[in-house]
Amino acid sequence: GTLNVFNGGKVGLVFMNVGQNDNSTGTVVVDGVDSQLLATTTSSSGITVGTNGNGSVTISNGGSIISNSSTGVGWGKNSNGIVNVDGSGSGWVINSGPMNVGGTGSMSVTNGGVVKSAGGAIAGGSPADDAAGKGDVIIDGPGSLWDIGARELSIGAQNSATKLPSGNGTLIVSNQGQLNAQSINVDAENGTVAIGALAGQTAKAAGTINAKKIILANTN
């Protein structure tokens, strides 16, 4: 199924699963100034992208999503989730939960897009299937930002609370993109952080990571 929110339209909901069933495909596009998708009806209102199937969410040209609880991008073992936040004024704000990319998922924040969440994980495992995750995040371009507040970002690292098995997590921050976090926990075997570009890729200008500490350790 497809949900389009265009031209200043607004949609409010309790909870949304994008790509809920096995082998299903769900697509959400929020495009244009003042276009909004609001998952704020209750304190636990939220959005999962790729629940058991394939889900994608695109926020562009000044559109926005506001949700209350944690977001999973790629939730189930056989799912795939994709989030793209592109353009100045485009954003996703999660009021009281983390952005967890993988399960199997990817997130791109580009050209001045902004994501704000209370914590985050890249390849932090699949809570639905107790399976190792795979996650990739790109933050690219001036004004592009993932701000997780005074919380930890784990990359390919086992979550200390859930003990879920982790997988391969990659973070790339380039061309003046920016990540803000209290701390970053990178697994020495499963986690990769690149400033500019990955080894072997075409070089890009650097981005910025603002964190009080970065921990590199075997966590699994």
LUMVO-806656 format. One record per residue: residue number from 0; residue in three letters; x, y negated, z of N, C-alpha, C in turn. Coordinates in steps of 0.02 Angstrom, whole numbers, always signed. Each point is the difference from the previous one (the first is absolute). Layout:
N
+-----+--------+--------+--------+--------+--------+--------+--------+--------+--------+--------+
! num ! residu !    n.u !    n.v !    n.w !   ca.u !   ca.v !   ca.w !    c.u !    c.v !    c.w !
+-----+--------+--------+--------+--------+--------+--------+--------+--------+--------+--------+
! NUM !    ALA !      X !      Y !      Z !      X !      Y !      Z !      X !      Y !      Z !
...
+-----+--------+--------+--------+--------+--------+--------+--------+--------+--------+--------+
END
This chain:
220
+-----+--------+--------+--------+--------+--------+--------+--------+--------+--------+--------+
! num ! residu !    n.u !    n.v !    n.w !   ca.u !   ca.v !   ca.w !    c.u !    c.v !    c.w !
+-----+--------+--------+--------+--------+--------+--------+--------+--------+--------+--------+
!   0 !    GLY !    +40 !    +60 !     +0 !    -40 !    -60 !     +0 !    +42 !    -63 !     +0 !
!   1 !    THR !    -30 !    -55 !    -17 !    +35 !    -64 !     -6 !    -39 !    -55 !    +36 !
!   2 !    LEU !    +36 !    -41 !    +38 !    -29 !    -60 !    +30 !    +41 !    -60 !    -22 !
!   3 !    ASN !    -32 !    -48 !    -33 !    +32 !    -62 !    -20 !    -30 !    -58 !    +38 !
!   4 !    VAL !    +42 !    -41 !    +30 !    -22 !    -61 !    +35 !    +34 !    -58 !    -35 !
!   5 !    PHE !    -38 !    -37 !    -40 !    +27 !    -52 !    -43 !    -32 !    -68 !    +14 !
!   6 !    ASN !    +34 !    -53 !    -22 !    -30 !    -68 !     -5 !    -30 !    -25 !    +65 !
!   7 !    GLY !    +37 !    +10 !    +55 !    -23 !    -26 !    +64 !    -52 !    +43 !    +34 !
!   8 !    GLY !    -12 !    +61 !    -25 !    -48 !    +45 !    +32 !    +26 !    +25 !    +66 !
!   9 !    LYS !    -46 !    +23 !    +43 !    +18 !    +26 !    +66 !    -38 !    +64 !    +12 !
!  10 !    VAL !    +35 !    +51 !    +26 !    -29 !    +64 !    +18 !    +19 !    +16 !    +72 !
!  11 !    GLY !    -50 !    +15 !    +42 !    +13 !    +20 !    +69 !    -19 !    +73 !    +10 !
!  12 !    LEU !    +38 !    +35 !    +42 !    -13 !    +71 !    +11 !    +26 !    +22 !    +68 !
!  13 !    VAL !    -22 !    +59 !    +21 !    +24 !    +29 !    +63 !    +66 !    +37 !    -11 !
!  14 !    PHE !     +0 !    +44 !    -50 !    +61 !    +38 !    -15 !     -1 !    +20 !    -73 !
!  15 !    MET !    +59 !     +5 !    -31 !     +3 !    +20 !    -70 !    +55 !    +52 !     -9 !
!  16 !    ASN !    -18 !    +56 !    -34 !    +48 !    +49 !    -25 !     +4 !     -7 !    -75 !
!  17 !    VAL !    +59 !    -17 !    -25 !    +10 !     -9 !    -72 !    +33 !    +64 !    -26 !
!  18 !    GLY !    -38 !    +40 !    -38 !    +24 !    +65 !    -20 !     -7 !    +50 !    +57 !
!  19 !    GLN !    -63 !    +12 !    +20 !    -12 !    +39 !    +61 !     +6 !    +76 !    -11 !
!  20 !    ASN !    -30 !    +25 !    -54 !     -4 !    +73 !     -8 !    +58 !    +27 !    -41 !
!  21 !    ASP !    +12 !    +66 !     +7 !    +51 !    +33 !    -39 !    -11 !    -13 !    -75 !
!  22 !    ASN !    +54 !    -17 !    -34 !     +0 !    -12 !    -73 !    -42 !    -60 !    -21 !
!  23 !    SER !    -21 !    -41 !    +46 !    -38 !    -59 !    -17 !    +47 !    -59 !    -13 !
!  24 !    THR !    -27 !    -52 !    -32 !    +38 !    -61 !    -13 !    -42 !    -60 !    +20 !
!  25 !    GLY !    +28 !    -43 !    +43 !    -34 !    -61 !    +20 !    +43 !    -60 !    -14 !
!  26 !    THR !    -31 !    -54 !    -24 !    +37 !    -60 !    -18 !    -35 !    -61 !    +29 !
!  27 !    VAL !    +38 !    -44 !    +32 !    -26 !    -63 !    +26 !    +43 !    -57 !    -27 !
!  28 !    VAL !    -32 !    -51 !    -28 !    +35 !    -60 !    -23 !    -33 !    -61 !    +32 !
!  29 !    VAL !    +41 !    -40 !    +35 !    -23 !    -63 !    +29 !    +40 !    -55 !    -34 !
!  30 !    ASP !    -33 !    -38 !    -43 !    +36 !    -46 !    -43 !    -33 !    -70 !     +0 !
!  31 !    GLY !    +42 !    -50 !     +9 !    -23 !    -69 !     -5 !     -5 !    -35 !    +67 !
!  32 !    VAL !    +10 !    -65 !     -2 !     -2 !    -41 !    +60 !    -67 !     +8 !    +35 !
!  33 !    ASP !     +3 !    +11 !    +66 !    -58 !     +8 !    +44 !    -36 !    +66 !     -8 !
!  34 !    SER !    +23 !    +45 !    -44 !    -28 !    +67 !     -3 !    +24 !    +39 !    +61 !
!  35 !    GLN !    -46 !    +32 !    +36 !    +19 !    +33 !    +63 !    -35 !    +67 !     +8 !
!  36 !    LEU !    +38 !    +48 !    +27 !    -27 !    +63 !    +25 !    +13 !     +1 !    +74 !
!  37 !    LEU !    -54 !     +5 !    +40 !     +5 !     -8 !    +72 !    -22 !    +65 !    +35 !
!  38 !    ALA !    +48 !    +35 !    +30 !    -15 !    +58 !    +41 !     +8 !    -20 !    +73 !
!  39 !    THR !    -48 !    -40 !    +23 !     +6 !    -31 !    +66 !    -64 !     +6 !    +41 !
!  40 !    THR !    -45 !    +45 !    -21 !    -65 !     +5 !    +33 !     +7 !    +22 !    +72 !
!  41 !    THR !    +45 !    +48 !    +13 !    +14 !    +24 !    +69 !    +75 !     -3 !    +11 !
!  42 !    SER !    +20 !    +11 !    +63 !    +72 !     -2 !    +15 !    +38 !    +56 !    -34 !
!  43 !    SER !    -34 !    +54 !    -18 !    +34 !    +56 !    -33 !    -10 !     +0 !    -76 !
!  44 !    SER !    -30 !    -53 !    -27 !     -9 !     -4 !    -72 !    +68 !     -2 !    -36 !
!  45 !    GLY !     +5 !    +39 !    -54 !    +63 !     +2 !    -36 !     -8 !    +30 !    -68 !
!  46 !    ILE !    +57 !    +11 !    -33 !     +2 !    +24 !    -69 !    +55 !    +53 !     -6 !
!  47 !    THR !    -16 !    +57 !    -31 !    +49 !    +50 !    -17 !     +4 !     +5 !    -75 !
!  48 !    VAL !    +61 !     -2 !    -27 !    +11 !     +0 !    -72 !    +31 !    +68 !    -19 !
!  49 !    GLY !    -39 !    +42 !    -34 !    +23 !    +68 !    -14 !    -11 !    +43 !    +61 !
!  50 !    THR !    -63 !    +16 !    +14 !    -17 !    +39 !    +59 !    +17 !    +74 !    -11 !
!  51 !    ASN !    -33 !    +30 !    -48 !    +18 !    +68 !    -22 !    +11 !     +3 !    -75 !
!  52 !    GLY !    -18 !    -53 !    -35 !    +10 !     -5 !    -72 !    +49 !    -55 !    -18 !
!  53 !    ASN !    -14 !    -34 !    -55 !    +44 !    -54 !    -25 !    -35 !    -67 !     +9 !
!  54 !    GLY !    +33 !    -45 !    +35 !    -30 !    -65 !    +12 !    +48 !    -56 !    -16 !
!  55 !    SER !    -27 !    -55 !    -27 !    +42 !    -59 !    -13 !    -38 !    -63 !    +19 !
!  56 !    VAL !    +37 !    -47 !    +27 !    -27 !    -66 !    +18 !    +46 !    -53 !    -29 !
!  57 !    THR !    -29 !    -47 !    -38 !    +38 !    -56 !    -28 !    -31 !    -65 !    +25 !
!  58 !    ILE !    +43 !    -43 !    +27 !    -21 !    -66 !    +23 !    +40 !    -51 !    -40 !
!  59 !    SER !    -33 !    -45 !    -35 !    +36 !    -43 !    -46 !    -33 !    -69 !     -6 !
!  60 !    ASN !    +40 !    -48 !    -23 !    -25 !    -67 !    -18 !    -38 !    -34 !    +57 !
!  61 !    GLY !    +24 !     +9 !    +62 !    -30 !    -34 !    +57 !    -54 !    +38 !    +35 !
!  62 !    GLY !    -13 !    +62 !    -20 !    -47 !    +42 !    +36 !    +28 !    +23 !    +67 !
!  63 !    SER !    -44 !    +26 !    +44 !    +24 !    +22 !    +65 !    -42 !    +56 !    +28 !
!  64 !    ILE !    +32 !    +40 !    +42 !    -33 !    +51 !    +41 !    +16 !    -14 !    +73 !
!  65 !    ILE !    -51 !     +4 !    +42 !    +10 !     -4 !    +72 !    -32 !    +61 !    +31 !
!  66 !    SER !    +38 !    +37 !    +39 !    -25 !    +60 !    +34 !    +23 !     +0 !    +72 !
!  67 !    ASN !    -34 !    +39 !    +42 !    +15 !     -1 !    +71 !    +48 !    +55 !    +22 !
!  68 !    SER !    -12 !    +61 !    -23 !    +40 !    +56 !    +26 !    +52 !    +23 !    -50 !
!  69 !    SER !    +39 !    +50 !    +19 !    +57 !    +22 !    -40 !    -20 !    +22 !    -70 !
!  70 !    THR !    +46 !     -9 !    -46 !    -10 !    +19 !    -70 !    +49 !    +56 !    -19 !
!  71 !    GLY !    -26 !    +54 !    -29 !    +41 !    +53 !    -26 !     +1 !     -3 !    -76 !
!  72 !    VAL !    +59 !     -1 !    -29 !     +7 !     +0 !    -73 !    +27 !    +69 !    -20 !
!  73 !    GLY !    -44 !    +45 !    -22 !    +18 !    +70 !     -9 !     -8 !    +36 !    +66 !
!  74 !    TRP !    -59 !    +28 !    +12 !    -17 !    +27 !    +67 !     +7 !    +76 !     +2 !
!  75 !    GLY !    -34 !    +34 !    -44 !     +1 !    +72 !     -1 !    +61 !    +28 !    -35 !
!  76 !    LYS !    +12 !    +66 !     +9 !    +59 !    +32 !    -27 !     +3 !     -4 !    -76 !
!  77 !    ASN !    -57 !     +4 !    -34 !     -1 !     -1 !    -73 !    -24 !    -67 !    -29 !
!  78 !    SER !     -1 !    -51 !    +42 !    -25 !    -64 !    -23 !    +56 !    -44 !    -27 !
!  79 !    ASN !    -19 !    -55 !    -31 !    +47 !    -50 !    -23 !    -31 !    -69 !     +6 !
!  80 !    GLY !    +34 !    -45 !    +34 !    -26 !    -67 !    +10 !    +47 !    -53 !    -28 !
!  81 !    ILE !    -29 !    -51 !    -32 !    +40 !    -54 !    -28 !    -32 !    -66 !    +20 !
!  82 !    VAL !    +41 !    -46 !    +25 !    -22 !    -68 !    +17 !    +45 !    -49 !    -36 !
!  83 !    ASN !    -30 !    -48 !    -35 !    +36 !    -55 !    -33 !    -29 !    -66 !    +24 !
!  84 !    VAL !    +43 !    -42 !    +28 !    -20 !    -67 !    +21 !    +43 !    -49 !    -39 !
!  85 !    ASP !    -31 !    -36 !    -47 !    +39 !    -39 !    -48 !    -26 !    -71 !     -5 !
!  86 !    GLY !    +47 !    -47 !     +5 !    -16 !    -70 !    -13 !     -8 !    -42 !    +62 !
!  87 !    SER !    +18 !    -63 !     -6 !     -6 !    -47 !    +55 !    -73 !     -6 !    +22 !
!  88 !    GLY !    -12 !     +3 !    +65 !    -67 !     -4 !    +27 !    -34 !    +67 !     +7 !
!  89 !    SER !    +28 !    +53 !    -30 !    -28 !    +67 !     +5 !    +26 !    +32 !    +65 !
!  90 !    GLY !    -44 !    +35 !    +36 !    +24 !    +28 !    +62 !    -45 !    +53 !    +29 !
!  91 !    TRP !    +30 !    +41 !    +44 !    -36 !    +49 !    +40 !    +21 !    -10 !    +72 !
!  92 !    VAL !    -49 !    -15 !    +43 !    +13 !    -10 !    +71 !    -35 !    +55 !    +39 !
!  93 !    ILE !    +39 !    +38 !    +39 !    -27 !    +51 !    +45 !     +6 !    -27 !    +70 !
!  94 !    ASN !    -57 !    -13 !    +31 !     +1 !    -38 !    +63 !    +31 !    +37 !    +59 !
!  95 !    SER !    -12 !    +66 !     +5 !    +22 !    +34 !    +61 !    +25 !    +70 !    -12 !
!  96 !    GLY !    +27 !    +13 !    -59 !    +26 !    +66 !    -14 !    +58 !     -3 !    -49 !
!  97 !    PRO !    +36 !    +56 !     -8 !    +57 !     +2 !    -45 !    -20 !    +13 !    -72 !
!  98 !    MET !    +47 !    -13 !    -45 !     -5 !    +21 !    -70 !    +46 !    +61 !     -7 !
!  99 !    ASN !    -29 !    +59 !    -12 !    +38 !    +61 !     -6 !     +0 !    +23 !    -73 !
! 100 !    VAL !    +58 !     -2 !    -31 !     +6 !    +16 !    -72 !    +28 !    +71 !     -5 !
! 101 !    GLY !    -42 !    +50 !    -15 !    +21 !    +70 !     -3 !    -11 !    +33 !    +67 !
! 102 !    GLY !    -36 !    +58 !     -1 !    -19 !    +46 !    -53 !    +43 !     -6 !    -62 !
! 103 !    THR !    -32 !     -4 !    -59 !    +34 !    -15 !    -62 !    -28 !    -65 !    -26 !
! 104 !    GLY !    +40 !    -52 !     +4 !    -26 !    -66 !    -18 !    +53 !    -49 !    -18 !
! 105 !    SER !    -22 !    -56 !    -30 !    +45 !    -54 !    -17 !    -35 !    -67 !    +10 !
! 106 !    MET !    +39 !    -51 !    +15 !    -26 !    -68 !     +7 !    +49 !    -48 !    -32 !
! 107 !    SER !    -26 !    -45 !    -43 !    +39 !    -53 !    -30 !    -28 !    -67 !    +21 !
! 108 !    VAL !    +43 !    -43 !    +25 !    -19 !    -68 !    +19 !    +44 !    -46 !    -43 !
! 109 !    THR !    -32 !    -35 !    -48 !    +39 !    -34 !    -51 !    -26 !    -70 !    -14 !
! 110 !    ASN !    +45 !    -42 !    -26 !    -18 !    -67 !    -26 !    -37 !    -43 !    +50 !
! 111 !    GLY !    +20 !     +5 !    +65 !    -29 !    -42 !    +51 !    -58 !    +32 !    +38 !
! 112 !    GLY !    -14 !    +63 !    -13 !    -52 !    +34 !    +39 !    +23 !    +10 !    +73 !
! 113 !    VAL !    -49 !    +10 !    +45 !    +15 !     +6 !    +72 !    -40 !    +57 !    +29 !
! 114 !    VAL !    +33 !    +41 !    +40 !    -33 !    +51 !    +41 !    +19 !    -12 !    +73 !
! 115 !    LYS !    -50 !     -2 !    +44 !    +12 !     -7 !    +71 !    -34 !    +58 !    +37 !
! 116 !    SER !    +38 !    +33 !    +43 !    -26 !    +57 !    +37 !    +33 !     +3 !    +69 !
! 117 !    ALA !    -31 !    +37 !    +45 !    +27 !    +10 !    +67 !    +40 !    +65 !     +1 !
! 118 !    GLY !    +60 !     -2 !    -29 !    +41 !    +59 !     -5 !     -5 !    +31 !    -68 !
! 119 !    GLY !    +43 !    +50 !    -13 !     -2 !    +33 !    -64 !    +45 !    +61 !     -3 !
! 120 !    ALA !    -13 !    +41 !    -51 !    +41 !    +60 !    -12 !     +4 !    +13 !    -74 !
! 121 !    ILE !    +58 !    +24 !    -22 !     +9 !    +22 !    -69 !    +20 !    +73 !     +3 !
! 122 !    ALA !    -42 !    +43 !    -28 !    +10 !    +73 !     +3 !     -1 !    +23 !    +72 !
! 123 !    GLY !    -53 !    -18 !    +35 !     -6 !    +19 !    +70 !    -40 !    +64 !    +11 !
! 124 !    GLY !    -15 !    +37 !    -53 !    -38 !    +62 !     +8 !    -74 !    -10 !    -13 !
! 125 !    SER !    -34 !    +55 !    -14 !    -71 !     +0 !    -14 !    -39 !    +23 !    +61 !
! 126 !    PRO !    -35 !    -47 !    +34 !    -40 !    +20 !    +58 !    -55 !    +50 !    -18 !
! 127 !    ALA !    -24 !     -1 !    -62 !    -54 !    +45 !    -19 !    +22 !    +72 !     -6 !
! 128 !    ASP !    +63 !    +11 !    -20 !    +22 !    +68 !    -14 !    +64 !    +19 !    +36 !
! 129 !    ASP !    +24 !    -43 !    +45 !    +61 !    +15 !    +36 !    +57 !    +17 !    -49 !
! 130 !    ALA !     +3 !    -39 !    -53 !    +49 !    +14 !    -53 !    +49 !    -57 !     -7 !
! 131 !    ALA !    +59 !    +16 !    -24 !    +51 !    -51 !    -10 !    -22 !    -49 !    -54 !
! 132 !    GLY !    +18 !    -62 !     +9 !    -23 !    -52 !    -46 !    +54 !    -22 !    -48 !
! 133 !    LYS !    -21 !    -39 !    -51 !    +46 !    -33 !    -45 !    -27 !    -69 !    -13 !
! 134 !    GLY !    +41 !    -50 !    +13 !    -24 !    -69 !     -7 !    +52 !    -45 !    -30 !
! 135 !    ASP !    -23 !    -48 !    -41 !    +44 !    -49 !    -31 !    -32 !    -69 !     +6 !
! 136 !    VAL !    +40 !    -49 !    +21 !    -24 !    -69 !     +6 !    +49 !    -46 !    -35 !
! 137 !    ILE !    -26 !    -45 !    -42 !    +39 !    -51 !    -33 !    -27 !    -68 !    +20 !
! 138 !    ILE !    +44 !    -45 !    +22 !    -18 !    -69 !    +15 !    +45 !    -43 !    -44 !
! 139 !    ASP !    -30 !    -33 !    -50 !    +40 !    -32 !    -52 !    -28 !    -69 !    -17 !
! 140 !    GLY !    +44 !    -48 !     +0 !    -17 !    -67 !    -24 !     -7 !    -51 !    +54 !
! 141 !    PRO !    +13 !    -64 !    -15 !     -6 !    -54 !    +48 !    -70 !     -2 !    +31 !
! 142 !    GLY !     -3 !     -5 !    +66 !    -64 !     -4 !    +35 !    -31 !    +67 !    +14 !
! 143 !    SER !    +25 !    +54 !    -29 !    -27 !    +67 !    +13 !    +22 !    +22 !    +70 !
! 144 !    LEU !    -49 !    +26 !    +39 !    +14 !    +12 !    +71 !    -40 !    +59 !    +25 !
! 145 !    TRP !    +33 !    +44 !    +39 !    -33 !    +48 !    +43 !    +20 !    -18 !    +71 !
! 146 !    ASP !    -48 !    -24 !    +38 !    +11 !    -22 !    +69 !    -35 !    +49 !    +46 !
! 147 !    ILE !    +37 !    +39 !    +39 !    -31 !    +49 !    +45 !     +2 !    -24 !    +73 !
! 148 !    GLY !    +18 !    -63 !    +10 !     -4 !    -29 !    +67 !    +54 !    +28 !    +46 !
! 149 !    ALA !    -13 !     -3 !    +64 !    +48 !    +24 !    +50 !     -8 !    +75 !    +11 !
! 150 !    ARG !     +5 !    +38 !    -55 !     -9 !    +72 !     +1 !    +56 !    +33 !    -40 !
! 151 !    GLU !     -1 !    +67 !     +2 !    +51 !    +39 !    -35 !    -24 !    +22 !    -68 !
! 152 !    LEU !    +47 !     +0 !    -48 !    -10 !    +32 !    -64 !    +43 !    +63 !     -2 !
! 153 !    SER !    -31 !    +57 !    -10 !    +38 !    +62 !     -7 !     +4 !    +19 !    -74 !
! 154 !    ILE !    +59 !    +23 !    -21 !    +11 !    +18 !    -70 !    +29 !    +71 !     -2 !
! 155 !    GLY !    -41 !    +47 !    -23 !    +22 !    +70 !     -1 !    +15 !    +28 !    +68 !
! 156 !    ALA !    -27 !    -32 !    +51 !    +15 !    +18 !    +69 !    -62 !    +28 !    +35 !
! 157 !    GLN !    +10 !    +48 !    +44 !    -56 !    +28 !    +36 !    -30 !    -51 !    +48 !
! 158 !    ASN !    -66 !     -6 !     -3 !    -35 !    -46 !    +44 !     +4 !    +26 !    +71 !
! 159 !    SER !    +24 !    -41 !    +46 !    +10 !    +23 !    +69 !    -66 !    +17 !    +35 !
! 160 !    ALA !    -55 !    -30 !    -24 !    -64 !    +13 !    +32 !    -35 !    +62 !    -28 !
! 161 !    THR !     -2 !     +6 !    -68 !    -38 !    +54 !    -30 !    +41 !    +64 !    -10 !
! 162 !    LYS !    +67 !     -7 !     -4 !    +45 !    +57 !    -13 !    -14 !    +33 !    -67 !
! 163 !    LEU !    -31 !    -36 !    -47 !    -13 !    +28 !    -65 !    +66 !     +9 !    -38 !
! 164 !    PRO !     +4 !    +52 !    -42 !    +61 !     +8 !    -40 !     +5 !    -55 !    -51 !
! 165 !    SER !    +60 !    -27 !     -8 !     +9 !    -55 !    -47 !    +28 !    +27 !    -65 !
! 166 !    GLY !     +3 !    -44 !    -50 !    +27 !    +18 !    -65 !    +49 !    -52 !    -24 !
! 167 !    ASN !     +4 !     -9 !    -65 !    +47 !    -47 !    -29 !    -32 !    -69 !     -7 !
! 168 !    GLY !    +28 !    -49 !    +34 !    -26 !    -68 !     -2 !    +51 !    -48 !    -28 !
! 169 !    THR !    -23 !    -45 !    -43 !    +45 !    -49 !    -32 !    -29 !    -70 !     +5 !
! 170 !    LEU !    +41 !    -47 !    +20 !    -18 !    -71 !     +3 !    +49 !    -39 !    -44 !
! 171 !    ILE !    -27 !    -40 !    -47 !    +42 !    -44 !    -41 !    -25 !    -72 !     +9 !
! 172 !    VAL !    +46 !    -44 !    +19 !    -17 !    -71 !     +9 !    +45 !    -40 !    -47 !
! 173 !    SER !    -31 !    -36 !    -47 !    +40 !    -31 !    -54 !    -27 !    -68 !    -20 !
! 174 !    ASN !    +42 !    -38 !    -34 !    -19 !    -64 !    -31 !    -36 !    -47 !    +49 !
! 175 !    GLN !    +29 !     -7 !    +60 !    -25 !    -44 !    +53 !    -63 !    +26 !    +34 !
! 176 !    GLY !    -19 !    +61 !    -13 !    -53 !    +31 !    +40 !    +23 !     +6 !    +72 !
! 177 !    GLN !    -48 !    +11 !    +45 !    +16 !     -2 !    +72 !    -39 !    +51 !    +40 !
! 178 !    LEU !    +34 !    +31 !    +48 !    -32 !    +45 !    +49 !    +15 !    -27 !    +69 !
! 179 !    ASN !    -53 !     -7 !    +41 !     +8 !    -20 !    +70 !    -22 !    +56 !    +46 !
! 180 !    ALA !    +42 !    +19 !    +48 !    -16 !    +52 !    +48 !    +39 !    -11 !    +64 !
! 181 !    GLN !    -26 !    +27 !    +55 !    +38 !     +0 !    +62 !    +61 !    +46 !     -6 !
! 182 !    SER !    -12 !    +60 !    -26 !    +54 !    +48 !     -9 !    -17 !    +46 !    -59 !
! 183 !    ILE !    +52 !    +32 !    -28 !     -8 !    +46 !    -56 !    +36 !    +64 !    +18 !
! 184 !    ASN !    -35 !    +56 !     -4 !    +27 !    +65 !    +17 !     +7 !    +40 !    -65 !
! 185 !    VAL !    +62 !    +11 !    -22 !    +13 !    +33 !    -64 !    +31 !    +68 !    +14 !
! 186 !    ASP !    -32 !    +53 !    -26 !    +29 !    +66 !     +8 !    +61 !     +7 !    -46 !
! 187 !    ALA !    +55 !    +27 !    +27 !    +63 !     +3 !    -36 !     -4 !    +45 !    -62 !
! 188 !    GLU !    -45 !    +49 !     +0 !     -5 !    +45 !    -57 !    -58 !    -18 !    -46 !
! 189 !    ASN !    -55 !    -22 !    +29 !    -61 !     -9 !    -39 !    -17 !    -73 !    -17 !
! 190 !    GLY !    +34 !    -47 !    +30 !    -17 !    -70 !    -10 !    +52 !    -38 !    -41 !
! 191 !    THR !    -24 !    -44 !    -43 !    +44 !    -41 !    -42 !    -23 !    -72 !     +2 !
! 192 !    VAL !    +47 !    -47 !    +11 !    -15 !    -71 !     -3 !    +48 !    -32 !    -51 !
! 193 !    ALA !    -28 !    -36 !    -48 !    +41 !    -33 !    -51 !    -16 !    -74 !     -1 !
! 194 !    ILE !    +52 !    -41 !     +2 !     -6 !    -72 !     -7 !    +21 !    -17 !    -71 !
! 195 !    GLY !    -49 !    -15 !    -43 !    +13 !    -13 !    -70 !    -24 !    +57 !    -43 !
! 196 !    ALA !    +37 !    +56 !     +0 !    -19 !    +57 !    -42 !    +32 !    +63 !    +28 !
! 197 !    LEU !    -29 !    +58 !    -17 !    +29 !    +63 !    +18 !    +64 !    +13 !    -39 !
! 198 !    ALA !    +44 !    +41 !    +27 !    +61 !    +19 !    -36 !    -19 !    +31 !    -67 !
! 199 !    GLY !    +35 !    -23 !    -52 !    -13 !    +25 !    -66 !    -52 !    -38 !    -40 !
! 200 !    GLN !    -37 !    -44 !    +34 !    -50 !    -41 !    -35 !    +31 !    -67 !    -21 !
! 201 !    THR !    -34 !    -34 !    -45 !    +23 !    -66 !    -21 !     -1 !    -47 !    +60 !
! 202 !    ALA !    +55 !    -37 !     +9 !     +6 !    -44 !    +58 !    -53 !    -55 !     -1 !
! 203 !    LYS !    -24 !    -18 !    +60 !    -46 !    -55 !     +9 !    +26 !    -45 !    +56 !
! 204 !    ALA !    -25 !    -61 !     +2 !    +17 !    -45 !    +54 !    -26 !    +28 !    +66 !
! 205 !    ALA !    +33 !    -18 !    +53 !    -16 !    +28 !    +66 !    -65 !    -29 !    +28 !
! 206 !    GLY !    -32 !    +39 !    +42 !    -53 !    -24 !    +43 !    +25 !     -5 !    +71 !
! 207 !    THR !    -46 !    -10 !    +48 !    +19 !    -11 !    +69 !    -39 !    +46 !    +47 !
! 208 !    ILE !    +36 !    +30 !    +47 !    -32 !    +37 !    +54 !    +14 !    -36 !    +65 !
! 209 !    ASN !    -53 !    -20 !    +35 !     +6 !    -32 !    +65 !    -22 !    +50 !    +54 !
! 210 !    ALA !    +48 !    +25 !    +39 !    -15 !    +47 !    +54 !    +53 !     -7 !    +54 !
! 211 !    LYS !    -22 !     +9 !    +63 !    +48 !     -5 !    +55 !    +48 !    +58 !     +2 !
! 212 !    LYS !    -23 !    +58 !    -23 !    +45 !    +58 !     -2 !    -22 !    +48 !    -55 !
! 213 !    ILE !    +50 !    +34 !    -29 !    -11 !    +52 !    -48 !    +35 !    +63 !    +27 !
! 214 !    ILE !    -38 !    +54 !     +7 !    +24 !    +61 !    +28 !     +8 !    +51 !    -56 !
! 215 !    LEU !    +59 !    +29 !     -7 !    +14 !    +52 !    -48 !    +17 !    +63 !    +38 !
! 216 !    ALA !    -42 !    +51 !     -5 !    +10 !    +60 !    +41 !    -37 !    +58 !    -30 !
! 217 !    ASN !    +19 !    +61 !    +20 !    -37 !    +60 !    -17 !    -59 !     +5 !    +47 !
! 218 !    THR !    -61 !     -6 !    -28 !    -60 !     -3 !    +43 !    -43 !    +62 !     -8 !
! 219 !    ASN !    +17 !    +45 !    -45 !    -43 !    +57 !    -14 !    +32 !    +65 !    +25 !
+-----+--------+--------+--------+--------+--------+--------+--------+--------+--------+--------+
END
